[in-house]
Structures are given as C-alpha cells and as structure tokens.
C-alpha cells in the first residue's frame, strides 16, 4: 500500500508545485510535507520520526499535520483491529489535495490489504 502519492522519475523526486504555492500552508508546513514526499511511496509516516529528522518538537509536527489535513494534502484513516487488539493510524500524503473520491479509493485499497493480512 502506498502512503505517499507523487509523480517520480528515476533518481530524483518530482513534485507538483500545488503545495509549494498554496496560501493555506505555512512555510514550515510546506517544508515538512516536502520532507515526507521525498521518501519511498510505501514509507509509513510517523510524526516522531519527522520531528527527529527535522529537529523539531512532536507538537510542532502535529500542528502542521493538522494544517496539511485541513488543506487536503494529508488524509487519515484510523483502523481498529477489534477489542483489545489495538488500532492503527494510516496517513496518506500527496503533493496535491487528495479528493474525496480518491480518498474513498484509498480506503477501499487499505481495507483490501488489511483483509488479506498485508499492512
């Protein structure tokens, strides 16, 4: 399952300029999103890891994740494994706002992967 959606070509990262010029995003939000988007598409994003990489607080990362989510560049699915088996948060990131229809597709794909035991 890919958690980061982007256009790539060979040995560099190709990103849409939409997020870099979005007036709803602060420069720090843009920087954090750029760091996320330079990873492999199946890299699972953990706020703690982003904070550690950038030398910023987890609280700062959370605040900017909220901005990304509000602007549509991050979508979140929380999945319960039932009862006392716990839950997991799946975050999807894109260099363009994720549409509702594409988010439904991502939820369906994640559901299929979880039902087959792949995470």
Backbone as CSV, one residue per row, in Angstrom:
resi,resn,N_x,N_y,N_z,CA_x,CA_y,CA_z,C_x,C_y,C_z
1,UNK,0.853,-1.177,0.000,0.000,0.000,0.000,0.892,1.230,0.000
2,UNK,0.702,2.100,-0.933,1.438,3.354,-0.976,0.772,4.370,-0.062
3,UNK,1.540,5.008,0.802,1.032,6.015,1.709,1.399,7.415,1.256
4,UNK,2.327,7.522,0.341,2.719,8.811,-0.214,2.480,8.750,-1.715
5,UNK,1.677,9.677,-2.196,1.303,9.677,-3.598,2.034,10.829,-4.281
6,UNK,2.797,10.529,-5.329,3.540,11.569,-6.026,3.955,11.078,-7.404
7,UNK,4.405,11.997,-8.202,4.950,11.670,-9.515,6.464,11.579,-9.384
8,UNK,7.065,10.472,-9.820,8.514,10.324,-9.713,9.122,9.879,-11.027
9,UNK,10.364,10.234,-11.209,11.116,9.838,-12.400,12.548,9.564,-11.987
10,UNK,12.979,8.348,-12.151,14.347,7.878,-11.909,14.908,8.338,-10.569
11,UNK,16.053,9.029,-10.570,16.805,9.297,-9.346,16.530,10.648,-8.693
12,UNK,15.410,11.216,-8.904,15.059,12.453,-8.222,13.572,12.453,-7.942
13,UNK,13.173,13.365,-7.098,11.770,13.447,-6.730,11.105,14.542,-7.545
14,UNK,10.033,14.196,-8.198,9.251,15.148,-8.964,7.990,15.448,-8.175
15,UNK,7.787,16.714,-7.848,6.634,17.112,-7.051,5.816,18.162,-7.787
16,UNK,4.526,18.068,-7.641,3.656,19.096,-8.171,3.856,20.366,-7.355
17,UNK,3.803,21.501,-7.987,4.011,22.776,-7.290,2.808,23.232,-6.470
18,UNK,1.712,22.508,-6.527,0.486,22.938,-5.847,0.717,23.249,-4.376
19,UNK,1.385,22.346,-3.665,1.549,22.569,-2.232,2.557,23.666,-1.914
20,UNK,3.526,23.871,-2.794,4.541,24.891,-2.506,4.007,26.306,-2.663
21,UNK,2.928,26.461,-3.386,2.363,27.794,-3.589,0.978,27.952,-2.965
22,UNK,0.582,27.009,-2.136,-0.739,27.062,-1.504,-0.734,28.084,-0.364
23,UNK,-1.553,29.133,-0.451,-1.564,30.159,0.601,-2.109,29.659,1.939
24,UNK,-2.738,28.477,1.946,-3.251,27.910,3.198,-2.163,27.219,4.019
25,UNK,-0.978,27.053,3.424,0.111,26.360,4.107,1.203,27.346,4.520
26,UNK,1.709,27.159,5.718,2.836,27.955,6.200,4.126,27.383,5.612
27,UNK,5.183,28.177,5.577,6.459,27.663,5.075,6.924,26.389,5.798
28,UNK,6.738,26.322,7.098,7.139,25.122,7.834,6.305,23.929,7.409
29,UNK,5.026,24.133,7.162,4.155,23.051,6.695,4.643,22.540,5.346
30,UNK,4.989,23.459,4.468,5.499,23.095,3.140,6.795,22.302,3.276
31,UNK,7.670,22.735,4.167,8.936,22.029,4.373,8.740,20.620,4.895
32,UNK,7.859,20.473,5.872,7.590,19.145,6.425,6.997,18.244,5.350
33,UNK,6.052,18.763,4.577,5.445,17.967,3.511,6.489,17.595,2.457
34,UNK,7.388,18.507,2.134,8.440,18.199,1.155,9.331,17.067,1.661
35,UNK,9.676,17.087,2.935,10.493,16.015,3.507,9.756,14.680,3.400
36,UNK,8.481,14.689,3.695,7.680,13.460,3.619,7.632,12.942,2.178
37,UNK,7.397,13.827,1.236,7.213,13.420,-0.157,8.495,12.940,-0.836
38,UNK,9.653,13.165,-0.215,10.906,12.698,-0.811,11.225,11.254,-0.441
39,UNK,10.355,10.607,0.308,10.550,9.213,0.698,9.877,8.281,-0.298
40,UNK,10.177,6.990,-0.157,9.518,5.994,-0.998,8.016,6.038,-0.748
41,UNK,7.247,5.683,-1.748,5.790,5.796,-1.652,5.178,4.892,-0.602
42,UNK,5.855,3.810,-0.241,5.287,2.903,0.761,5.839,3.165,2.168
43,UNK,6.580,4.256,2.336,7.119,4.610,3.641,5.981,5.067,4.546
44,UNK,5.868,4.460,5.704,4.829,4.828,6.657,5.349,6.010,7.476
45,UNK,4.575,7.077,7.510,4.998,8.315,8.159,4.581,8.321,9.624
46,UNK,5.573,8.480,10.491,5.331,8.607,11.919,5.746,10.008,12.352
47,UNK,4.870,10.719,13.065,5.206,12.082,13.497,6.518,12.152,14.290
48,UNK,6.783,11.143,15.115,8.015,11.131,15.909,9.252,11.129,15.008
49,UNK,9.191,10.356,13.935,10.316,10.269,13.003,10.535,11.602,12.297
50,UNK,9.462,12.244,11.884,9.579,13.552,11.221,10.193,14.564,12.183
51,UNK,9.717,14.590,13.421,10.251,15.517,14.425,11.739,15.286,14.633
52,UNK,12.135,14.029,14.732,13.543,13.676,14.939,14.391,14.101,13.744
53,UNK,13.926,13.805,12.543,14.679,14.160,11.331,14.905,15.657,11.215
54,UNK,13.865,16.435,11.569,13.929,17.877,11.370,14.380,18.643,12.609
55,UNK,14.558,17.952,13.721,14.986,18.624,14.946,13.940,19.578,15.493
56,UNK,12.673,19.171,15.366,11.566,19.985,15.883,10.743,19.128,16.832
57,UNK,9.827,19.756,17.540,9.030,19.013,18.514,7.908,18.231,17.838
58,UNK,7.477,17.195,18.508,6.333,16.403,18.043,5.096,17.301,17.985
59,UNK,4.985,18.201,18.921,3.844,19.138,18.951,3.809,19.996,17.681
60,UNK,4.988,20.453,17.248,5.072,21.244,16.015,4.640,20.408,14.818
61,UNK,5.113,19.177,14.756,4.727,18.280,13.661,3.218,18.079,13.669
62,UNK,2.645,17.814,14.830,1.192,17.614,14.924,0.430,18.835,14.427
63,UNK,0.893,20.027,14.792,0.217,21.259,14.367,0.234,21.380,12.841
64,UNK,1.368,21.065,12.242,1.464,21.170,10.783,0.746,20.027,10.077
65,UNK,0.677,18.852,10.698,-0.147,17.778,10.146,-1.607,18.223,10.094
66,UNK,-2.062,18.928,11.123,-3.443,19.434,11.126,-3.663,20.401,9.968
67,UNK,-2.680,21.242,9.688,-2.789,22.175,8.564,-2.831,21.420,7.229
68,UNK,-1.985,20.390,7.104,-1.989,19.580,5.880,-3.333,18.892,5.699
69,UNK,-3.875,18.367,6.785,-5.153,17.671,6.702,-6.269,18.635,6.333
70,UNK,-6.278,19.807,6.946,-7.314,20.800,6.647,-7.262,21.246,5.186
71,UNK,-6.055,21.300,4.622,-5.893,21.727,3.230,-6.020,20.563,2.241
72,UNK,-6.108,19.326,2.743,-6.320,18.165,1.877,-5.076,17.434,1.433
73,UNK,-3.899,17.858,1.874,-2.658,17.199,1.461,-2.368,15.943,2.280
74,UNK,-3.064,15.785,3.384,-2.949,14.588,4.208,-4.353,14.105,4.518
75,UNK,-4.556,12.814,4.388,-5.820,12.191,4.776,-5.488,11.070,5.746
76,UNK,-6.351,10.857,6.719,-6.088,9.901,7.789,-7.199,8.872,7.872
77,UNK,-6.788,7.628,8.046,-7.725,6.533,8.304,-7.280,5.881,9.602
78,UNK,-8.188,5.780,10.559,-7.914,5.076,11.803,-8.633,3.747,11.727
79,UNK,-7.874,2.679,11.915,-8.418,1.336,11.785,-8.277,0.590,13.102
80,UNK,-9.381,0.070,13.605,-9.374,-0.744,14.809,-9.255,-2.204,14.413
81,UNK,-8.420,-2.923,15.134,-8.267,-4.350,14.883,-9.208,-5.164,15.763
82,UNK,-10.104,-4.468,16.464,-11.135,-5.124,17.261,-10.718,-5.389,18.698
83,UNK,-11.644,-5.119,19.591,-11.444,-5.413,21.008,-10.134,-4.909,21.554
84,UNK,-9.368,-5.802,22.124,-8.091,-5.437,22.741,-6.911,-5.603,21.790
85,UNK,-7.207,-5.756,20.500,-6.136,-5.958,19.519,-5.501,-4.653,19.070
86,UNK,-6.050,-3.529,19.532,-5.450,-2.232,19.223,-5.990,-1.589,17.961
87,UNK,-5.371,-0.484,17.629,-5.766,0.300,16.465,-4.503,0.877,15.830
88,UNK,-4.651,1.329,14.600,-3.523,1.930,13.892,-4.021,3.105,13.076
89,UNK,-3.175,4.116,12.986,-3.474,5.297,12.187,-2.682,5.215,10.891
90,UNK,-3.380,5.354,9.775,-2.765,5.355,8.452,-2.875,6.764,7.890
91,UNK,-1.735,7.344,7.535,-1.713,8.700,6.984,-1.290,8.627,5.517
92,UNK,-2.039,9.288,4.668,-1.743,9.355,3.242,-1.391,10.803,2.907
93,UNK,-0.325,10.997,2.153,0.146,12.333,1.795,0.226,12.465,0.284
94,UNK,0.005,13.674,-0.198,0.083,13.935,-1.628,0.613,15.341,-1.867
95,UNK,1.181,15.554,-3.053,1.655,16.888,-3.413,0.533,17.759,-3.971
96,UNK,-0.653,17.192,-4.083,-1.876,17.926,-4.455,-2.961,17.497,-3.477
97,UNK,-3.955,18.351,-3.234,-5.028,17.925,-2.329,-5.673,16.618,-2.796
98,UNK,-5.890,15.725,-1.849,-6.493,14.428,-2.135,-8.008,14.606,-2.195
99,UNK,-8.595,14.301,-3.328,-10.039,14.472,-3.494,-10.801,13.444,-2.665
100,UNK,-12.053,13.735,-2.403,-12.888,12.794,-1.654,-13.004,11.453,-2.384
101,UNK,-13.140,11.504,-3.700,-13.289,10.256,-4.449,-12.004,9.426,-4.404
102,UNK,-10.856,10.097,-4.470,-9.598,9.346,-4.382,-9.397,8.818,-2.967
103,UNK,-9.833,9.561,-1.976,-9.735,9.100,-0.594,-10.596,7.854,-0.396
104,UNK,-11.769,7.802,-1.001,-12.609,6.602,-0.922,-11.889,5.408,-1.552
105,UNK,-11.217,5.658,-2.667,-10.434,4.612,-3.315,-9.327,4.119,-2.378
106,UNK,-8.610,5.050,-1.725,-7.544,4.675,-0.792,-8.091,3.855,0.374
107,UNK,-9.255,4.239,0.892,-9.868,3.478,1.985,-10.206,2.065,1.526
108,UNK,-10.751,1.939,0.323,-11.074,0.616,-0.213,-9.814,-0.234,-0.381
109,UNK,-8.757,0.366,-0.928,-7.499,-0.357,-1.131,-6.892,-0.787,0.203
110,UNK,-6.903,0.099,1.182,-6.375,-0.239,2.503,-7.200,-1.372,3.114
111,UNK,-8.515,-1.287,2.988,-9.375,-2.351,3.504,-9.063,-3.696,2.883
112,UNK,-8.817,-3.709,1.569,-8.444,-4.948,0.878,-7.108,-5.486,1.405
113,UNK,-6.142,-4.591,1.583,-4.834,-5.038,2.088,-4.946,-5.579,3.500
114,UNK,-5.711,-4.905,4.333,-5.865,-5.371,5.713,-6.608,-6.701,5.777
115,UNK,-7.558,-6.901,4.876,-8.325,-8.151,4.898,-7.501,-9.348,4.424
116,UNK,-6.442,-9.071,3.664,-5.574,-10.154,3.194,-4.347,-10.331,4.081
117,UNK,-4.263,-9.518,5.140,-3.149,-9.644,6.076,-1.931,-8.826,5.739
118,UNK,-1.965,-8.100,4.635,-0.844,-7.202,4.289,-1.078,-5.862,4.942
119,UNK,-0.037,-5.263,5.486,-0.172,-3.938,6.112,0.835,-3.031,5.496
